[in-house]
Amino acid sequence: MSEGSKLAVAIVHYHLQRGGVSHVVEMAERSLSDSNVEVLILSGEEASEEIAVTNVAVVPGLGYRKTGNSIIAHTLTKSLREKAVAYFGREPDVWHFHNPTLGKNVLMPFVIQELASHGARVLLQIHDFAEDGRPNNYSAQRSSANNEAHFKSVYYPKGSHIHYAVINQRDRKFLKKLGVPDRQLHLTPNPIERVEMGASMSERPFQRDRLFALYPVRGIRRKNLGELILLAQCYGDRMFFGTTLVPENPEWIEIHEKWRDLIEQLDLPVELGMAGEGGYRYQDLLGWSDFVVTASVAEGFGLAFLEPWLIGKAVVGRDLPEVTEDFRSQGLSFSGLYQRIGVPLDWLDEEKLRAEAQTALQNAYLAYDCPVPRGAMKQVWGAWVIDGKIDFGVLSESFQKEVILRIHSDPTCLDELDFPSFALASGAEKAAYQSAIESAYSLAAYGTKLEGVYQRVKDSRVGNVKAYPPQRLLRQFLDPARFNLLRV
């Protein structure tokens, strides 16, 4: 039970199973252990063994659900309040919801509206957006409302006592354009802890004659495996590339296995799913690697850009400025990253590519029940093509395969690519990165930041509850200049 002088904070999340957000919840509780904050975690189920939390109360209605309405949500709100009051002996000072607008549980916006309408001060921390390539989630959330006007009135609640937290500057800019005032909009990047390595490079049991570049991902589409294969074509004489896990989605597994077939067909130095069932331990793969590579075309917080440096592993590969601009503000230059790989447009059937892009763009807007804006394809093409070369990372797998096969049949074609060079970081650079990351993203710094945010939320004046226009945020995510065939 909370001490009277401490801030009482109820942290709400759908589950406490292995995953990014659950781990953030775990670290939040740990970071606040010696603070002026008493935490109760409200979850839809008991914590798994991987998530080490202590003060947890299970509320079954918090689990994932795609259907529901405000009437059902009232029962869930009542259960949450009862659990919190039973623990704290009073209403919480702050309700901290994680990913409440993602559409994982369509009751969340109604719960928050009811709590806020009764004067509860709330913090809505958004890690992922339904507007960002998750149209099914967005549709489920819309369908849970009585009508479109009702949906717009609850989805992104607005009030002087309703605050938002985000994990990067891009999301902060998007919510600011939505209308959230600076005083109610908080940047709370995730804390980072050192990953333990299980072995050293000298103990690697394979490819000892090459550098080992590890891509620690589950090979879903946006991880851009085709680009990893392209890198292997360029550097395969001295580098070996490997990923850690295979996808779980059956549709993505099919695409993944086609890449595996191509690797075998072309005899390239790439192995997919090295940490899968019956494979190597992830910690050993990290230890064996000479450096970490990334080819992803979309990330949330961007942990993969930071975590390897803490164990002395440099990160090279595709840059994502929407994510890495935050890290650069901490003094990290990321000289080993590139923003695009330019492929001569005349290598491809431009008419066929334009048709595929046009159809995919229309489908992306249709999925959100939005009209395609005038001039959208011109914006797409302007972002994709520079000086007659198109970025390899925006192409669908079929076009990427065409590029790879062309190079295989004529390796001199590599000279026509705008291809990156990999310069491995020195020991001094690695030490500097490690120091900067530990300073900016430590668990202690996170706890101090979080406590300050909670205090500002608690001190907020309670006002009327309205809502921000959700279509304003949706338009930002559907910006044609951000369109990518690997994300449809």
N, C-alpha and C positions, 0 to 999 in steps of 0.2 A: 504494500500500500504506500502511496506517495506521501512524503513528508509535506507538511503544510506550506513550507517556504519554497518548495521546488515547483518548477513548471511541470504540469501534468500533460503529457503528450500521448495521444493515441495514434499509432502508426497502423494504417490499414492497407493490406495487400491481399490479393486473391488466394495466394498459396505461399508456402515456404519450402518448395521443392527446389532442386538444383537449377540454377538459372541466374542471369545477370541481375535482375531487379531484386530477387530474394537475397542475393549476396550483398547488395547495397543496403537492404533492410538490416541484415546481420551486422554489417560494419557500422551502420548508424547507431545501433544499440551499444556496440562495443565502444565507439568513439565518445559516447555520452556517459560512460560508466562512472566517471569521476566528476561529472558536471552538475549543474544546478537543474538538471532535467531528469524527470522520472518517466520512463517509457513503458507503455503497454502495447504489444503488437497484437493486432486483431487479424486473424487469418482464416481462410476458408477450410483449412485442414491443419493437422499437426505438422510440425517441422520435420523434414527428412534428416537423416544422419549427417548429410553434407552441410547443413545450415545450422550453425551453433548459436542458437538464441535461447534466452531464459524466460522472460516475461511474456508468455503467449496465452491468448484466449482464443479458442476456436469458435467461429460463427459460421455454421454450414452454408448459409445463404450467400456467403462471400465468394464461393467458387465460381468458375466460369459458367456463364449462361447466356444464350443468344436470344431468349424471349423473356418477356415480362412487361410490367407497366408500373405506374406510380402507386397503384394500390398495393401490389405485392412489395414494392420498395418500402412502403411505410412499415411493414412488418420487419423487414431487415433493419431499417433505421432504429426501430424500437429495440431489437436484439443488440445492436451495436452499443446503444446508449446504456442498456442494462449491464452489459459486460464491463463497460468503462466505469460506470458508477460503482459497481461492485468492487472493482479493483482500487480506484482512487478515493472512493468515498464521496465523490462529487463529479460533476461534469468535467471533462478535460478542458484545459486552457486552450489547447490546439488539437485539431483533427488533421492528421497528415495522411493524405491519400496518394498512393502511387498508381500512376497510369489510369486515372479514373475516366478518361475520355477515349480510351483505346477500343472500347466496344467488346472487351473480354467478358464483362458482366454488364449487361445493358441497364441494370438497376442503379448503377453508381451515380449518374447525373441526378436522378430523382432523390436518392439518399442525400446527396450533398445539398441539393436545393432545400430539402426539408430541414436539415440541420442548420444551414445558414439562415434560413427564414426565421428560425427560432433563436437566432443570436449567436450560434456557434461560430467560432473563428476557425477558418480552414486554410490549409496549405495544400495545393494540388500540384504534385510533382510529376511532370510529364517526361518520360524516358523515350516513348515511341508514340507516333501519331497514326490514327486510323486513316487520316488524309494522305499518308505517305505510303502508297502502294498496298493498302489493305482495304479495298472497297467493300468486301464482304462484311468486315467489322463495322464499317461506316453505315452500310445499309441496315444491318441488324439494329444499330443504335437508333437510326431514323424510324424504323418500323415499330420500335417500342413506344414511341410517342403517339398521342391521340391523332395528331395531324402535323403538317409541316410547321405551322406556327408554334405548336407546343414543343416540337423538337428544338427549334431555334431559341425558345425561351428557357431551356434547361441545359443545353449541351455544354456551353462554356459560360458558367455563371459569373456574374459581375456584381461586385459590392465592395465597399471600403474595407470589409473584414474578410474578404476572399483574396488570397494571395496565390501566386503561381511560382513554381521553381522549375528550372530547366538545367540540362547538363552541358549545353554548349551555346556559343554566341549566335549560331545560326537560328536555333530555336528561340532564343531571346529576341532576336530581331523580328522573327515571324510573329511572336506573341505581342510584341510592341506594336507592330502594324495592325494586329487584331484590335488593339485598343487598351491593352493592359498597361496601367501607369507604372513608371519606373519604381515607385515606392512599394509597389505590390508585385514586383517581378524580380526574382532572385536567381542568380547563377550559382548553382551548387554542383560543380563537377565531381564525379565519383572519386573516392579515395583509391589509391593503388598500393598494393602490397607485393613484396618480392615473392616470386614463384620459386619453389625449391627445385633444383636440378638433381637428377639421379645419377648422372654419369658425366664424364668429361669427353672432349673431342678426341683425345688420344685413344679412348676405349671404343670408338665407333666400330661396329662389326660389319659395316658395308661401305663400299665406295670410298676407300681410304685414299685413293689417288686423286680425288676431286674435292672441291669445297662443297659442303652440304648446306643448301638453302632450304630452311623449313618454312612452310606456309601453314601456320597453326589454325586451321579452319575446318568447319564442316562444309563440304563442297556443294553448297547450294548455288543457284544461278548467279546471284549478285556478287559472289566471290570471284567470278570471272576466270574460271579455270583455263579457258582458251588462251588467255594472256600468259598464264604460267607456262603453258606449252610453247608459246611463241618465245618466251625468254629462254626456255631450254634449247630451242632451235639456234638461238644466237650464242649462248654461253655453254652449251652442253659439252664442249670439249674439255672444259675445266670445272664445271659445276654440275651437281646432282640436286634435283628438286623433289620435295615431298610434301604432301598434305597429311593432315592428321585423321579426319573423320569423313565418312560418306554421309549423304543426306538421309533423312528419314521419310520425307515426302515421296510417295511412289512416282509421281510425275518427274520430280527432280532426280530421282535415282536413275531413271531411264536416260536422261540427258548426261548424267555423270558417267554412266557406263559406256556411253558412246565416246566420251572423251578417253576413257580407259582403252577402248578398242583402237582408237586412233594412235594413242601412245605406243601400243604394241605394234601396230601396223608400220609405224615410222621408226620404231626402235629408238625412242627418245629417252633421255635420262631423267624420267619423272616417275614417281610412284605415288598413287593416290590411296588415301585411307590407311596410312601406316600405323595409326594408333587404334585401329578398329579391333573388333573381336579377334583374339588370337594374335594380335600384332604387338608392337612395342609399347612400352609405357610412355605417356606424354612427357613426363619429367626427363626420361632418358633421351628422347628425341631432341628436346630443348638443349640438353647438355652436349649432345653430339654435334649440334648444328654450329656452323661457322658464323652464320647470321640468319636473320629472319626476313622473309620476303612477304609482301602483300600486293595483291592485284585487285582488291575489292573495289567496286564502283559505288558502294554506299555503306556507311556505318552510322551508329548512334553517337556514343561517347568517343569511340576510337581508342579503346584500351590497347589494341594491337600495335598502335604507334608508340606506346610508352612502355608497357610492361617489359619487353625484352631488354631494354637498356638497363634495367635494374639488376639484371644478371650478366651484364657485360656483352650482350648480343646486339649488334647494330641492326637497324631496320632499314630496308631498301624496298623500292617498288613504287606503286602508283600513289600519288598524293591525292588527298581529298581536302581541298582548301576550306570547305565548309566546316570541317572538323579540326583540321590542323592549325587554323589561324589562332585558335585558343592556346594551343601549345607553343606556337611561335611567340606569343605574347609573354611567355615565361622564359624566353631566351633560347628556345630550341630551333635550330636552323633547318634541320632535316635535309641536308645537302644530298642525301642518297635517294630522294624521292623525285619522281617525274610526274607531270600532270597529264600527259597524253603520249600516245605512240601514233605518229602520223603514217597512214597507209595511202599510197597513191589511189585516188578515187577511180582512175581508169583501170585499176585491177579488177574492179567489181562491175556488175551489171547495174548501172546507176538507176535505170528505169525501174528495175525489179526492187532495188533497195528503197527507192522513194515510195513505191507502192506499198511495200511492207511497213515502212515507217508511218505512212498515212493511215493505213488500216489500224495499226497498233495504237496510234495517237487517238483516233476516233473511239476505239474500244476503251482506252484509258479514261476518256472523258465520259463516255456512255456509262461506264461502271459506276461513276459517281453522279449519274443523271445530270450532267452538265453539258452545255453546248461547247463545241470546239471554237475557241476565239478566232476572229478573223486574222489571217496572216500567221497562224500557228506554225505551219510547215516551214515557212520562211525563217522563223525564229529557230526552229529545230535545226534546219540545215546550216544556219549561220553559226550555231554553237558547235555543230559536228565537224564542219569542213573549214579548214584554214589553208590558204595557199594551195588549193587543189588536193589536199590530203585530209582524209577522214580519220578520226580517232578510233583505233582498234577497240577501245573499251566501250563504245556505244553500240557496236555491232551485235546482232544476234549470233547464236552459235553456228548457224549454217554459213553465214558470211565469214565469220572468223575461221571456220574450217577451210574455206576457199583460199584465204590468205596463207594459212599454214601449209596447205598442199602445194600452192604455187612456189613457196620458198623451198619446200622439200624437193620439188622437181628442178629448181634452179636456185641454188644457194646464193648466187650473186645478187639476187633480188633484195637481200638484206641491206645492200648498200643504198637502196631507194627508200628505206624506212627512216623516219625520225626516231631513232632508237636510243634509249638511255644507256649511259655508261655506269657501271657499278664501281664506285670507289669505296673500299672498305674503310671504316672509321679507325682512327688511331686509338691507342690506349688512353691518351689524354682526352680525346673527344668523348669516349665512352664514359670516363670518370666525370666529365663536366655534365653530360646528359643525366647521369645517375644522380648527381648532387641536385640538379635543378628539379628533377621529377620528385625526388624524396622531399624536397622543401615545399613544393607547391601542392603536392597531392598526397601528403601523409595523412594517416588516420587521425592524428592529433589536430591537424589543420582543418580537417573535415568536421570534427566535433565542434571546434570553436566556431566555424562558419555556421553550422546547423543550429547551435544554441542561439547565436545572434539572430538568425532568421526567425526562430520560434518566438523570441522575445518581441521582435517587431510585429509578428502576427498577433500575439497576445495583446500588445498595446494598441492595436487598431481599433478605431471607432466603428461600432456596429451601424451599418446603414441598410438601405433598401436593397433587396436582391433582384437584379435584372439579369441580362445576358448579353454577351458580345455576339455579333453576327457571324455564325460559323462559316458562311460562304466566303467571307473575307480571308480566312485562314486557308480554306480549301484552294482558293485561286493561287495562293503562294506556292503550295505544294504541286499544283498542276501546271506551273509555269512551263511553257514549251521548251525553254532554254535548259531545263533540268531533265528533259525526257531522255530515256535510255532504253534500248530494246532488251537489255538484260533484266529490266525491272518490270516487265509487263507479263 
